[in-house]
């Protein structure tokens, strides 16, 4: 049980460190003050907004359409030989 708690604490510390690294990756390290944690919230909020807009712009069906295109049959358009009856 001790080791499970130790591994959980290690993973939490690693995730926190990674979150700080990602939030400060846009050259705002000099504006980050570790003794004033309120400065971290705008940095994280700005990065989250950027990430949300990138995810919304992502078209998940496009790679599948590109991979499946060679295996699809081309659409055959039928031209009617007789005019439609009234």
PyMOL Python script that loads the backbone (N, CA, C, O; Angstrom):
from pymol import cmd

cmd.read_pdbstr("""\
ATOM      1  N   UNK A   1       0.826  -1.192   0.000  1.00  0.00           N
ATOM      2  CA  UNK A   1       0.000   0.000   0.000  1.00  0.00           C
ATOM      3  C   UNK A   1       0.873   1.260   0.000  1.00  0.00           C
ATOM      4  O   UNK A   1       0.533   2.272  -0.613  1.00  0.00           O
ATOM      5  N   UNK A   2       2.013   1.170   0.708  1.00  0.00           N
ATOM      6  CA  UNK A   2       2.904   2.329   0.747  1.00  0.00           C
ATOM      7  C   UNK A   2       3.427   2.668  -0.634  1.00  0.00           C
ATOM      8  O   UNK A   2       3.507   3.837  -1.009  1.00  0.00           O
ATOM      9  N   UNK A   3       3.781   1.637  -1.389  1.00  0.00           N
ATOM     10  CA  UNK A   3       4.355   1.871  -2.703  1.00  0.00           C
ATOM     11  C   UNK A   3       3.320   2.420  -3.673  1.00  0.00           C
ATOM     12  O   UNK A   3       3.641   3.239  -4.534  1.00  0.00           O
ATOM     13  N   UNK A   4       2.096   1.976  -3.533  1.00  0.00           N
ATOM     14  CA  UNK A   4       1.020   2.503  -4.372  1.00  0.00           C
ATOM     15  C   UNK A   4       0.798   3.989  -4.083  1.00  0.00           C
ATOM     16  O   UNK A   4       0.596   4.780  -5.004  1.00  0.00           O
ATOM     17  N   UNK A   5       0.835   4.358  -2.822  1.00  0.00           N
ATOM     18  CA  UNK A   5       0.700   5.766  -2.453  1.00  0.00           C
ATOM     19  C   UNK A   5       1.889   6.578  -2.954  1.00  0.00           C
ATOM     20  O   UNK A   5       1.725   7.707  -3.416  1.00  0.00           O
ATOM     21  N   UNK A   6       3.074   6.008  -2.862  1.00  0.00           N
ATOM     22  CA  UNK A   6       4.272   6.687  -3.334  1.00  0.00           C
ATOM     23  C   UNK A   6       4.238   6.886  -4.846  1.00  0.00           C
ATOM     24  O   UNK A   6       4.611   7.953  -5.333  1.00  0.00           O
ATOM     25  N   UNK A   7       3.798   5.878  -5.594  1.00  0.00           N
ATOM     26  CA  UNK A   7       3.693   5.987  -7.047  1.00  0.00           C
ATOM     27  C   UNK A   7       2.624   7.017  -7.422  1.00  0.00           C
ATOM     28  O   UNK A   7       2.814   7.797  -8.355  1.00  0.00           O
ATOM     29  N   UNK A   8       1.504   7.019  -6.699  1.00  0.00           N
ATOM     30  CA  UNK A   8       0.453   8.007  -6.952  1.00  0.00           C
ATOM     31  C   UNK A   8       0.942   9.422  -6.700  1.00  0.00           C
ATOM     32  O   UNK A   8       0.646  10.327  -7.480  1.00  0.00           O
ATOM     33  N   UNK A   9       1.681   9.624  -5.628  1.00  0.00           N
ATOM     34  CA  UNK A   9       2.231  10.940  -5.320  1.00  0.00           C
ATOM     35  C   UNK A   9       3.252  11.369  -6.363  1.00  0.00           C
ATOM     36  O   UNK A   9       3.298  12.537  -6.750  1.00  0.00           O
ATOM     37  N   UNK A  10       4.065  10.430  -6.813  1.00  0.00           N
ATOM     38  CA  UNK A  10       5.047  10.729  -7.857  1.00  0.00           C
ATOM     39  C   UNK A  10       4.344  11.121  -9.160  1.00  0.00           C
ATOM     40  O   UNK A  10       4.747  12.084  -9.811  1.00  0.00           O
ATOM     41  N   UNK A  11       3.299  10.385  -9.542  1.00  0.00           N
ATOM     42  CA  UNK A  11       2.557  10.705 -10.769  1.00  0.00           C
ATOM     43  C   UNK A  11       1.875  12.068 -10.665  1.00  0.00           C
ATOM     44  O   UNK A  11       1.835  12.821 -11.638  1.00  0.00           O
ATOM     45  N   UNK A  12       1.341  12.382  -9.490  1.00  0.00           N
ATOM     46  CA  UNK A  12       0.710  13.688  -9.296  1.00  0.00           C
ATOM     47  C   UNK A  12       1.738  14.807  -9.441  1.00  0.00           C
ATOM     48  O   UNK A  12       1.467  15.816 -10.091  1.00  0.00           O
ATOM     49  N   UNK A  13       2.911  14.634  -8.842  1.00  0.00           N
ATOM     50  CA  UNK A  13       3.957  15.654  -8.947  1.00  0.00           C
ATOM     51  C   UNK A  13       4.432  15.803 -10.385  1.00  0.00           C
ATOM     52  O   UNK A  13       4.693  16.916 -10.841  1.00  0.00           O
ATOM     53  N   UNK A  14       4.544  14.696 -11.095  1.00  0.00           N
ATOM     54  CA  UNK A  14       4.961  14.746 -12.496  1.00  0.00           C
ATOM     55  C   UNK A  14       3.908  15.452 -13.351  1.00  0.00           C
ATOM     56  O   UNK A  14       4.258  16.242 -14.228  1.00  0.00           O
ATOM     57  N   UNK A  15       2.625  15.178 -13.107  1.00  0.00           N
ATOM     58  CA  UNK A  15       1.551  15.837 -13.855  1.00  0.00           C
ATOM     59  C   UNK A  15       1.519  17.332 -13.551  1.00  0.00           C
ATOM     60  O   UNK A  15       1.300  18.137 -14.457  1.00  0.00           O
ATOM     61  N   UNK A  16       1.730  17.712 -12.309  1.00  0.00           N
ATOM     62  CA  UNK A  16       1.760  19.129 -11.949  1.00  0.00           C
ATOM     63  C   UNK A  16       2.932  19.832 -12.628  1.00  0.00           C
ATOM     64  O   UNK A  16       2.780  20.941 -13.141  1.00  0.00           O
ATOM     65  N   UNK A  17       4.095  19.195 -12.633  1.00  0.00           N
ATOM     66  CA  UNK A  17       5.260  19.766 -13.292  1.00  0.00           C
ATOM     67  C   UNK A  17       5.026  19.906 -14.795  1.00  0.00           C
ATOM     68  O   UNK A  17       5.397  20.917 -15.392  1.00  0.00           O
ATOM     69  N   UNK A  18       4.421  18.909 -15.397  1.00  0.00           N
ATOM     70  CA  UNK A  18       4.127  18.962 -16.829  1.00  0.00           C
ATOM     71  C   UNK A  18       3.106  20.057 -17.135  1.00  0.00           C
ATOM     72  O   UNK A  18       3.218  20.746 -18.149  1.00  0.00           O
ATOM     73  N   UNK A  19       2.113  20.219 -16.263  1.00  0.00           N
ATOM     74  CA  UNK A  19       1.119  21.274 -16.466  1.00  0.00           C
ATOM     75  C   UNK A  19       1.763  22.653 -16.392  1.00  0.00           C
ATOM     76  O   UNK A  19       1.418  23.538 -17.175  1.00  0.00           O
ATOM     77  N   UNK A  20       2.687  22.842 -15.467  1.00  0.00           N
ATOM     78  CA  UNK A  20       3.393  24.124 -15.387  1.00  0.00           C
ATOM     79  C   UNK A  20       4.261  24.348 -16.620  1.00  0.00           C
ATOM     80  O   UNK A  20       4.349  25.465 -17.128  1.00  0.00           O
ATOM     81  N   UNK A  21       4.892  23.299 -17.093  1.00  0.00           N
ATOM     82  CA  UNK A  21       5.741  23.420 -18.283  1.00  0.00           C
ATOM     83  C   UNK A  21       4.909  23.790 -19.512  1.00  0.00           C
ATOM     84  O   UNK A  21       5.298  24.669 -20.280  1.00  0.00           O
ATOM     85  N   UNK A  22       3.775  23.127 -19.699  1.00  0.00           N
ATOM     86  CA  UNK A  22       2.924  23.403 -20.856  1.00  0.00           C
ATOM     87  C   UNK A  22       2.315  24.789 -20.758  1.00  0.00           C
ATOM     88  O   UNK A  22       2.219  25.495 -21.762  1.00  0.00           O
ATOM     89  N   UNK A  23       1.905  25.185 -19.570  1.00  0.00           N
ATOM     90  CA  UNK A  23       1.274  26.493 -19.433  1.00  0.00           C
ATOM     91  C   UNK A  23       2.266  27.629 -19.647  1.00  0.00           C
ATOM     92  O   UNK A  23       1.872  28.724 -20.048  1.00  0.00           O
ATOM     93  N   UNK A  24       3.528  27.388 -19.387  1.00  0.00           N
ATOM     94  CA  UNK A  24       4.533  28.433 -19.543  1.00  0.00           C
ATOM     95  C   UNK A  24       5.332  28.278 -20.832  1.00  0.00           C
ATOM     96  O   UNK A  24       6.399  28.876 -20.967  1.00  0.00           O
ATOM     97  N   UNK A  25       4.844  27.498 -21.768  1.00  0.00           N
ATOM     98  CA  UNK A  25       5.638  27.226 -22.961  1.00  0.00           C
ATOM     99  C   UNK A  25       5.580  28.340 -23.999  1.00  0.00           C
ATOM    100  O   UNK A  25       6.271  28.257 -25.015  1.00  0.00           O
ATOM    101  N   UNK A  26       4.793  29.360 -23.781  1.00  0.00           N
ATOM    102  CA  UNK A  26       4.722  30.440 -24.767  1.00  0.00           C
ATOM    103  C   UNK A  26       5.541  31.653 -24.316  1.00  0.00           C
ATOM    104  O   UNK A  26       5.121  32.796 -24.496  1.00  0.00           O
ATOM    105  N   UNK A  27       6.706  31.393 -23.734  1.00  0.00           N
ATOM    106  CA  UNK A  27       7.667  32.421 -23.319  1.00  0.00           C
ATOM    107  C   UNK A  27       7.096  33.386 -22.291  1.00  0.00           C
ATOM    108  O   UNK A  27       7.437  34.568 -22.309  1.00  0.00           O
ATOM    109  N   UNK A  28       6.245  32.916 -21.404  1.00  0.00           N
ATOM    110  CA  UNK A  28       5.744  33.760 -20.317  1.00  0.00           C
ATOM    111  C   UNK A  28       6.363  33.349 -18.990  1.00  0.00           C
ATOM    112  O   UNK A  28       5.804  33.634 -17.931  1.00  0.00           O
ATOM    113  N   UNK A  29       7.504  32.686 -19.035  1.00  0.00           N
ATOM    114  CA  UNK A  29       8.156  32.231 -17.809  1.00  0.00           C
ATOM    115  C   UNK A  29       8.575  33.424 -16.965  1.00  0.00           C
ATOM    116  O   UNK A  29       8.493  33.378 -15.738  1.00  0.00           O
ATOM    117  N   UNK A  30       9.018  34.480 -17.607  1.00  0.00           N
ATOM    118  CA  UNK A  30       9.468  35.624 -16.823  1.00  0.00           C
ATOM    119  C   UNK A  30       8.315  36.337 -16.128  1.00  0.00           C
ATOM    120  O   UNK A  30       8.550  37.062 -15.160  1.00  0.00           O
ATOM    121  N   UNK A  31       7.064  36.157 -16.590  1.00  0.00           N
ATOM    122  CA  UNK A  31       5.931  36.790 -15.923  1.00  0.00           C
ATOM    123  C   UNK A  31       5.325  35.885 -14.863  1.00  0.00           C
ATOM    124  O   UNK A  31       4.402  36.299 -14.161  1.00  0.00           O
ATOM    125  N   UNK A  32       5.823  34.656 -14.729  1.00  0.00           N
ATOM    126  CA  UNK A  32       5.309  33.718 -13.738  1.00  0.00           C
ATOM    127  C   UNK A  32       6.024  33.928 -12.419  1.00  0.00           C
ATOM    128  O   UNK A  32       7.252  33.888 -12.353  1.00  0.00           O
ATOM    129  N   UNK A  33       5.244  34.153 -11.365  1.00  0.00           N
ATOM    130  CA  UNK A  33       5.789  34.336 -10.027  1.00  0.00           C
ATOM    131  C   UNK A  33       5.325  33.163  -9.169  1.00  0.00           C
ATOM    132  O   UNK A  33       4.132  33.061  -8.884  1.00  0.00           O
ATOM    133  N   UNK A  34       6.225  32.273  -8.746  1.00  0.00           N
ATOM    134  CA  UNK A  34       5.792  31.096  -7.987  1.00  0.00           C
ATOM    135  C   UNK A  34       5.226  31.436  -6.609  1.00  0.00           C
ATOM    136  O   UNK A  34       4.526  30.618  -6.013  1.00  0.00           O
ATOM    137  N   UNK A  35       5.517  32.618  -6.102  1.00  0.00           N
ATOM    138  CA  UNK A  35       4.992  33.003  -4.794  1.00  0.00           C
ATOM    139  C   UNK A  35       3.618  33.662  -4.896  1.00  0.00           C
ATOM    140  O   UNK A  35       2.998  33.985  -3.882  1.00  0.00           O
ATOM    141  N   UNK A  36       3.156  33.853  -6.106  1.00  0.00           N
ATOM    142  CA  UNK A  36       1.834  34.435  -6.326  1.00  0.00           C
ATOM    143  C   UNK A  36       1.107  33.568  -7.346  1.00  0.00           C
ATOM    144  O   UNK A  36       1.193  33.830  -8.546  1.00  0.00           O
ATOM    145  N   UNK A  37       0.388  32.535  -6.891  1.00  0.00           N
ATOM    146  CA  UNK A  37      -0.198  31.580  -7.824  1.00  0.00           C
ATOM    147  C   UNK A  37      -1.313  32.147  -8.691  1.00  0.00           C
ATOM    148  O   UNK A  37      -1.723  31.488  -9.646  1.00  0.00           O
ATOM    149  N   UNK A  38      -1.812  33.318  -8.403  1.00  0.00           N
ATOM    150  CA  UNK A  38      -2.869  33.898  -9.229  1.00  0.00           C
ATOM    151  C   UNK A  38      -2.358  34.247 -10.626  1.00  0.00           C
ATOM    152  O   UNK A  38      -3.158  34.415 -11.546  1.00  0.00           O
ATOM    153  N   UNK A  39      -1.046  34.357 -10.798  1.00  0.00           N
ATOM    154  CA  UNK A  39      -0.509  34.658 -12.124  1.00  0.00           C
ATOM    155  C   UNK A  39      -0.553  33.438 -13.033  1.00  0.00           C
ATOM    156  O   UNK A  39      -0.485  33.575 -14.254  1.00  0.00           O
ATOM    157  N   UNK A  40      -0.665  32.252 -12.457  1.00  0.00           N
ATOM    158  CA  UNK A  40      -0.711  31.040 -13.255  1.00  0.00           C
ATOM    159  C   UNK A  40      -2.059  30.860 -13.948  1.00  0.00           C
ATOM    160  O   UNK A  40      -2.115  30.317 -15.052  1.00  0.00           O
ATOM    161  N   UNK A  41      -3.132  31.302 -13.324  1.00  0.00           N
ATOM    162  CA  UNK A  41      -4.474  31.083 -13.877  1.00  0.00           C
ATOM    163  C   UNK A  41      -4.681  31.730 -15.245  1.00  0.00           C
ATOM    164  O   UNK A  41      -5.223  31.064 -16.127  1.00  0.00           O
ATOM    165  N   UNK A  42      -4.287  32.979 -15.481  1.00  0.00           N
ATOM    166  CA  UNK A  42      -4.459  33.531 -16.823  1.00  0.00           C
ATOM    167  C   UNK A  42      -3.617  32.814 -17.880  1.00  0.00           C
ATOM    168  O   UNK A  42      -4.035  32.691 -19.031  1.00  0.00           O
ATOM    169  N   UNK A  43      -2.441  32.344 -17.491  1.00  0.00           N
ATOM    170  CA  UNK A  43      -1.594  31.619 -18.435  1.00  0.00           C
ATOM    171  C   UNK A  43      -2.271  30.321 -18.841  1.00  0.00           C
ATOM    172  O   UNK A  43      -2.334  29.996 -20.027  1.00  0.00           O
ATOM    173  N   UNK A  44      -2.781  29.574 -17.859  1.00  0.00           N
ATOM    174  CA  UNK A  44      -3.444  28.302 -18.136  1.00  0.00           C
ATOM    175  C   UNK A  44      -4.724  28.531 -18.930  1.00  0.00           C
ATOM    176  O   UNK A  44      -5.021  27.773 -19.853  1.00  0.00           O
ATOM    177  N   UNK A  45      -5.490  29.571 -18.582  1.00  0.00           N
ATOM    178  CA  UNK A  45      -6.737  29.853 -19.291  1.00  0.00           C
ATOM    179  C   UNK A  45      -6.471  30.201 -20.754  1.00  0.00           C
ATOM    180  O   UNK A  45      -7.216  29.773 -21.635  1.00  0.00           O
ATOM    181  N   UNK A  46      -5.434  30.961 -21.017  1.00  0.00           N
ATOM    182  CA  UNK A  46      -5.089  31.311 -22.392  1.00  0.00           C
ATOM    183  C   UNK A  46      -4.665  30.099 -23.200  1.00  0.00           C
ATOM    184  O   UNK A  46      -5.057  29.955 -24.357  1.00  0.00           O
ATOM    185  N   UNK A  47      -3.867  29.228 -22.600  1.00  0.00           N
ATOM    186  CA  UNK A  47      -3.434  28.019 -23.299  1.00  0.00           C
ATOM    187  C   UNK A  47      -4.613  27.073 -23.525  1.00  0.00           C
ATOM    188  O   UNK A  47      -4.682  26.405 -24.557  1.00  0.00           O
ATOM    189  N   UNK A  48      -5.553  27.010 -22.551  1.00  0.00           N
ATOM    190  CA  UNK A  48      -6.720  26.149 -22.700  1.00  0.00           C
ATOM    191  C   UNK A  48      -7.606  26.631 -23.840  1.00  0.00           C
ATOM    192  O   UNK A  48      -8.149  25.827 -24.598  1.00  0.00           O
ATOM    193  N   UNK A  49      -7.748  27.948 -23.959  1.00  0.00           N
ATOM    194  CA  UNK A  49      -8.557  28.499 -25.050  1.00  0.00           C
ATOM    195  C   UNK A  49      -7.925  28.179 -26.403  1.00  0.00           C
ATOM    196  O   UNK A  49      -8.630  27.847 -27.356  1.00  0.00           O
ATOM    197  N   UNK A  50      -6.616  28.279 -26.487  1.00  0.00           N
ATOM    198  CA  UNK A  50      -5.917  27.945 -27.728  1.00  0.00           C
ATOM    199  C   UNK A  50      -6.094  26.469 -28.066  1.00  0.00           C
ATOM    200  O   UNK A  50      -6.334  26.118 -29.221  1.00  0.00           O
ATOM    201  N   UNK A  51      -5.976  25.614 -27.069  1.00  0.00           N
ATOM    202  CA  UNK A  51      -6.142  24.182 -27.286  1.00  0.00           C
ATOM    203  C   UNK A  51      -7.572  23.854 -27.715  1.00  0.00           C
ATOM    204  O   UNK A  51      -7.771  23.027 -28.605  1.00  0.00           O
ATOM    205  N   UNK A  52      -8.567  24.489 -27.099  1.00  0.00           N
ATOM    206  CA  UNK A  52      -9.964  24.244 -27.480  1.00  0.00           C
ATOM    207  C   UNK A  52     -10.225  24.657 -28.923  1.00  0.00           C
ATOM    208  O   UNK A  52     -10.923  23.950 -29.649  1.00  0.00           O
ATOM    209  N   UNK A  53      -9.677  25.786 -29.345  1.00  0.00           N
ATOM    210  CA  UNK A  53      -9.900  26.224 -30.722  1.00  0.00           C
ATOM    211  C   UNK A  53      -9.205  25.296 -31.717  1.00  0.00           C
ATOM    212  O   UNK A  53      -9.723  25.074 -32.811  1.00  0.00           O
ATOM    213  N   UNK A  54      -8.044  24.751 -31.357  1.00  0.00           N
ATOM    214  CA  UNK A  54      -7.362  23.816 -32.244  1.00  0.00           C
ATOM    215  C   UNK A  54      -8.118  22.497 -32.348  1.00  0.00           C
ATOM    216  O   UNK A  54      -8.164  21.893 -33.420  1.00  0.00           O
ATOM    217  N   UNK A  55      -8.710  22.045 -31.248  1.00  0.00           N
ATOM    218  CA  UNK A  55      -9.482  20.810 -31.268  1.00  0.00           C
ATOM    219  C   UNK A  55     -10.758  20.988 -32.082  1.00  0.00           C
ATOM    220  O   UNK A  55     -11.160  20.079 -32.808  1.00  0.00           O
ATOM    221  N   UNK A  56     -11.397  22.150 -31.967  1.00  0.00           N
ATOM    222  CA  UNK A  56     -12.615  22.402 -32.749  1.00  0.00           C
ATOM    223  C   UNK A  56     -12.309  22.468 -34.241  1.00  0.00           C
ATOM    224  O   UNK A  56     -13.147  22.087 -35.058  1.00  0.00           O
ATOM    225  N   UNK A  57     -11.143  22.937 -34.601  1.00  0.00           N
ATOM    226  CA  UNK A  57     -10.781  23.053 -36.011  1.00  0.00           C
ATOM    227  C   UNK A  57     -10.339  21.713 -36.609  1.00  0.00           C
ATOM    228  O   UNK A  57     -10.242  21.578 -37.828  1.00  0.00           O
ATOM    229  N   UNK A  58     -10.074  20.733 -35.758  1.00  0.00           N
ATOM    230  CA  UNK A  58      -9.611  19.435 -36.221  1.00  0.00           C
ATOM    231  C   UNK A  58     -10.768  18.657 -36.842  1.00  0.00           C
ATOM    232  O   UNK A  58     -11.830  18.526 -36.233  1.00  0.00           O
ATOM    233  N   UNK A  59     -10.566  18.150 -38.030  1.00  0.00           N
ATOM    234  CA  UNK A  59     -11.565  17.329 -38.703  1.00  0.00           C
ATOM    235  C   UNK A  59     -11.128  15.878 -38.561  1.00  0.00           C
ATOM    236  O   UNK A  59     -10.209  15.439 -39.252  1.00  0.00           O
ATOM    237  N   UNK A  60     -11.776  15.132 -37.676  1.00  0.00           N
ATOM    238  CA  UNK A  60     -11.364  13.765 -37.378  1.00  0.00           C
ATOM    239  C   UNK A  60     -11.699  12.803 -38.505  1.00  0.00           C
ATOM    240  O   UNK A  60     -11.081  11.741 -38.589  1.00  0.00           O
ATOM    241  N   UNK A  61     -12.634  13.121 -39.364  1.00  0.00           N
ATOM    242  CA  UNK A  61     -13.030  12.206 -40.433  1.00  0.00           C
ATOM    243  C   UNK A  61     -12.101  12.281 -41.646  1.00  0.00           C
ATOM    244  O   UNK A  61     -12.085  11.363 -42.466  1.00  0.00           O
ATOM    245  N   UNK A  62     -11.341  13.346 -41.768  1.00  0.00           N
ATOM    246  CA  UNK A  62     -10.494  13.533 -42.942  1.00  0.00           C
ATOM    247  C   UNK A  62      -9.448  12.426 -43.122  1.00  0.00           C
ATOM    248  O   UNK A  62      -9.324  11.907 -44.232  1.00  0.00           O
ATOM    249  N   UNK A  63      -8.686  12.036 -42.082  1.00  0.00           N
ATOM    250  CA  UNK A  63      -7.701  10.966 -42.300  1.00  0.00           C
ATOM    251  C   UNK A  63      -8.346   9.649 -42.729  1.00  0.00           C
ATOM    252  O   UNK A  63      -7.783   8.920 -43.547  1.00  0.00           O
ATOM    253  N   UNK A  64      -9.525   9.341 -42.181  1.00  0.00           N
ATOM    254  CA  UNK A  64     -10.206   8.109 -42.570  1.00  0.00           C
ATOM    255  C   UNK A  64     -10.696   8.188 -44.015  1.00  0.00           C
ATOM    256  O   UNK A  64     -10.651   7.197 -44.743  1.00  0.00           O
ATOM    257  N   UNK A  65     -11.158   9.350 -44.422  1.00  0.00           N
ATOM    258  CA  UNK A  65     -11.609   9.511 -45.804  1.00  0.00           C
ATOM    259  C   UNK A  65     -10.444   9.363 -46.782  1.00  0.00           C
ATOM    260  O   UNK A  65     -10.602   8.784 -47.857  1.00  0.00           O
ATOM    261  N   UNK A  66      -9.288   9.882 -46.411  1.00  0.00           N
ATOM    262  CA  UNK A  66      -8.108   9.765 -47.276  1.00  0.00           C
ATOM    263  C   UNK A  66      -7.660   8.306 -47.368  1.00  0.00           C
ATOM    264  O   UNK A  66      -7.287   7.841 -48.446  1.00  0.00           O
ATOM    265  N   UNK A  67      -7.693   7.586 -46.257  1.00  0.00           N
ATOM    266  CA  UNK A  67      -7.268   6.183 -46.263  1.00  0.00           C
ATOM    267  C   UNK A  67      -8.268   5.288 -46.996  1.00  0.00           C
ATOM    268  O   UNK A  67      -7.870   4.305 -47.622  1.00  0.00           O
ATOM    269  N   UNK A  68      -9.554   5.616 -46.926  1.00  0.00           N
ATOM    270  CA  UNK A  68     -10.575   4.762 -47.534  1.00  0.00           C
ATOM    271  C   UNK A  68     -10.840   5.107 -48.997  1.00  0.00           C
ATOM    272  O   UNK A  68     -11.508   4.333 -49.683  1.00  0.00           O
ATOM    273  N   UNK A  69     -10.353   6.216 -49.490  1.00  0.00           N
ATOM    274  CA  UNK A  69     -10.646   6.664 -50.856  1.00  0.00           C
ATOM    275  C   UNK A  69     -10.220   5.655 -51.932  1.00  0.00           C
ATOM    276  O   UNK A  69     -10.982   5.459 -52.877  1.00  0.00           O
ATOM    277  N   UNK A  70      -9.070   5.016 -51.850  1.00  0.00           N
ATOM    278  CA  UNK A  70      -8.703   4.077 -52.921  1.00  0.00           C
ATOM    279  C   UNK A  70      -9.591   2.830 -52.969  1.00  0.00           C
ATOM    280  O   UNK A  70      -9.669   2.166 -54.002  1.00  0.00           O
ATOM    281  N   UNK A  71     -10.250   2.515 -51.870  1.00  0.00           N
ATOM    282  CA  UNK A  71     -11.042   1.293 -51.808  1.00  0.00           C
ATOM    283  C   UNK A  71     -12.515   1.516 -52.144  1.00  0.00           C
ATOM    284  O   UNK A  71     -13.268   0.551 -52.274  1.00  0.00           O
ATOM    285  N   UNK A  72     -12.920   2.728 -52.282  1.00  0.00           N
ATOM    286  CA  UNK A  72     -14.314   3.020 -52.618  1.00  0.00           C
ATOM    287  C   UNK A  72     -14.525   2.923 -54.119  1.00  0.00           C
ATOM    288  O   UNK A  72     -13.634   3.221 -54.915  1.00  0.00           O
ATOM    289  N   UNK A  73     -15.720   2.502 -54.481  1.00  0.00           N
ATOM    290  CA  UNK A  73     -16.071   2.460 -55.893  1.00  0.00           C
ATOM    291  C   UNK A  73     -16.470   3.864 -56.332  1.00  0.00           C
ATOM    292  O   UNK A  73     -17.141   4.578 -55.587  1.00  0.00           O
ATOM    293  N   UNK A  74     -16.069   4.259 -57.516  1.00  0.00           N
ATOM    294  CA  UNK A  74     -16.475   5.586 -57.980  1.00  0.00           C
ATOM    295  C   UNK A  74     -17.997   5.628 -58.180  1.00  0.00           C
ATOM    296  O   UNK A  74     -18.607   4.640 -58.591  1.00  0.00           O
ATOM    297  N   UNK A  75     -18.572   6.743 -57.894  1.00  0.00           N
ATOM    298  CA  UNK A  75     -20.013   6.910 -58.030  1.00  0.00           C
ATOM    299  C   UNK A  75     -20.383   6.924 -59.507  1.00  0.00           C
ATOM    300  O   UNK A  75     -19.820   7.693 -60.287  1.00  0.00           O
ATOM    301  N   UNK A  76     -21.318   6.084 -59.885  1.00  0.00           N
ATOM    302  CA  UNK A  76     -21.791   6.016 -61.269  1.00  0.00           C
ATOM    303  C   UNK A  76     -23.048   6.872 -61.404  1.00  0.00           C
ATOM    304  O   UNK A  76     -24.041   6.640 -60.715  1.00  0.00           O
ATOM    305  N   UNK A  77     -23.001   7.826 -62.263  1.00  0.00           N
ATOM    306  CA  UNK A  77     -24.178   8.651 -62.508  1.00  0.00           C
ATOM    307  C   UNK A  77     -24.947   8.064 -63.679  1.00  0.00           C
ATOM    308  O   UNK A  77     -24.396   7.872 -64.764  1.00  0.00           O
ATOM    309  N   UNK A  78     -26.200   7.787 -63.456  1.00  0.00           N
ATOM    310  CA  UNK A  78     -27.041   7.228 -64.506  1.00  0.00           C
ATOM    311  C   UNK A  78     -27.772   8.354 -65.221  1.00  0.00           C
ATOM    312  O   UNK A  78     -28.428   9.184 -64.592  1.00  0.00           O
ATOM    313  N   UNK A  79     -27.655   8.370 -66.503  1.00  0.00           N
ATOM    314  CA  UNK A  79     -28.363   9.369 -67.317  1.00  0.00           C
ATOM    315  C   UNK A  79     -29.629   8.707 -67.843  1.00  0.00           C
ATOM    316  O   UNK A  79     -29.563   7.689 -68.532  1.00  0.00           O
ATOM    317  N   UNK A  80     -30.787   9.291 -67.515  1.00  0.00           N
ATOM    318  CA  UNK A  80     -32.031   8.676 -67.997  1.00  0.00           C
ATOM    319  C   UNK A  80     -32.129   8.751 -69.510  1.00  0.00           C
ATOM    320  O   UNK A  80     -31.842   9.786 -70.112  1.00  0.00           O
ATOM    321  N   UNK A  81     -32.539   7.641 -70.119  1.00  0.00           N
ATOM    322  CA  UNK A  81     -32.659   7.591 -71.568  1.00  0.00           C
ATOM    323  C   UNK A  81     -33.992   8.154 -72.051  1.00  0.00           C
ATOM    324  O   UNK A  81     -34.098   8.636 -73.179  1.00  0.00           O
ATOM    325  N   UNK A  82     -34.991   8.092 -71.207  1.00  0.00           N
ATOM    326  CA  UNK A  82     -36.302   8.618 -71.580  1.00  0.00           C
ATOM    327  C   UNK A  82     -36.661   9.759 -70.637  1.00  0.00           C
ATOM    328  O   UNK A  82     -36.300   9.747 -69.460  1.00  0.00           O
ATOM    329  N   UNK A  83     -37.373  10.740 -71.168  1.00  0.00           N
ATOM    330  CA  UNK A  83     -37.799  11.823 -70.294  1.00  0.00           C
ATOM    331  C   UNK A  83     -38.839  11.299 -69.296  1.00  0.00           C
ATOM    332  O   UNK A  83     -39.573  10.359 -69.601  1.00  0.00           O
ATOM    333  N   UNK A  84     -38.900  11.887 -68.140  1.00  0.00           N
ATOM    334  CA  UNK A  84     -39.871  11.432 -67.135  1.00  0.00           C
ATOM    335  C   UNK A  84     -41.294  11.639 -67.624  1.00  0.00           C
ATOM    336  O   UNK A  84     -41.586  12.660 -68.248  1.00  0.00           O
ATOM    337  N   UNK A  85     -42.172  10.709 -67.359  1.00  0.00           N
ATOM    338  CA  UNK A  85     -43.554  10.827 -67.791  1.00  0.00           C
ATOM    339  C   UNK A  85     -44.339  11.696 -66.824  1.00  0.00           C
ATOM    340  O   UNK A  85     -44.057  11.779 -65.629  1.00  0.00           O
ATOM    341  N   UNK A  86     -45.357  12.350 -67.420  1.00  0.00           N
ATOM    342  CA  UNK A  86     -46.178  13.249 -66.593  1.00  0.00           C
ATOM    343  C   UNK A  86     -47.491  12.656 -66.280  1.00  0.00           C
ATOM    344  O   UNK A  86     -48.302  13.279 -65.595  1.00  0.00           O
TER     345      UNK A  86
END
""", "prot")
cmd.dss("prot")
cmd.show_as("cartoon", "prot")
cmd.util.cbc("prot")
cmd.orient("prot")
